[in-house]
Amino acid sequence: MKQNKTLSQLGMAMRAGKLITGDEIVLKAVRNKGAFLVILAGDASDNTKKKFRDKCSTYGIQLAEAFDREQLGKAIGKPERVVLAVTDAQFGKMIASHLSHNTEVDHIGE
């Protein structure tokens, strides 16, 4: 099966050093407006989903709920990951454009 283009792009962003992962690190980047796109695993807990929806909405950061924790981890060469943040505007735009075709992307301001 051909790997999803978005997952490949996440791997490229990771290798380029333009992607961070982990609850606290991603929250800090959102607060500092250092994140351009936050990707949350579809199988994240309801509390985690609410926390990131609220923070991203408050700070005007784009949030996408996509894939599952296993797929996200595999895409970036790590164990299971629940939340990722793209820290580069160009990678963020490229990944968000592909996500919007396949999944739910919240353009904050709803």
Steps between C-alpha positions, in 0.01 A plus 500: 500500500629845409581706809284803555668813367423694817677241715804523270499877538490465878809281476673763284412773751640286783826438315525872424461581870171683439276274705465457875313242699384455855222656705691764691738595219213546256297703754800725558540553124129584469525754784810657343339494153787281382265239357334549161302178498414256778407144405309296754450124470140399447530247782619757757300520822207741519686706763805534274282595204323767705826637639655544156180629337470764771867605490518511121178698485625749760830558321368477142700190404364264235404158639448178307370175639648231281622141493559303819787501747670201337494656151634833629784332687593280206500800262762682708704196599397498867276291722130589516434877501176676596588858413742664255564862412652631179724796584569621145244703304579341162483143629185596693327632187606201290383244757175685579410518130527122470320441829206715395432257214498196725405591854348753734703820519376773731570846376486675831242772522193280491 
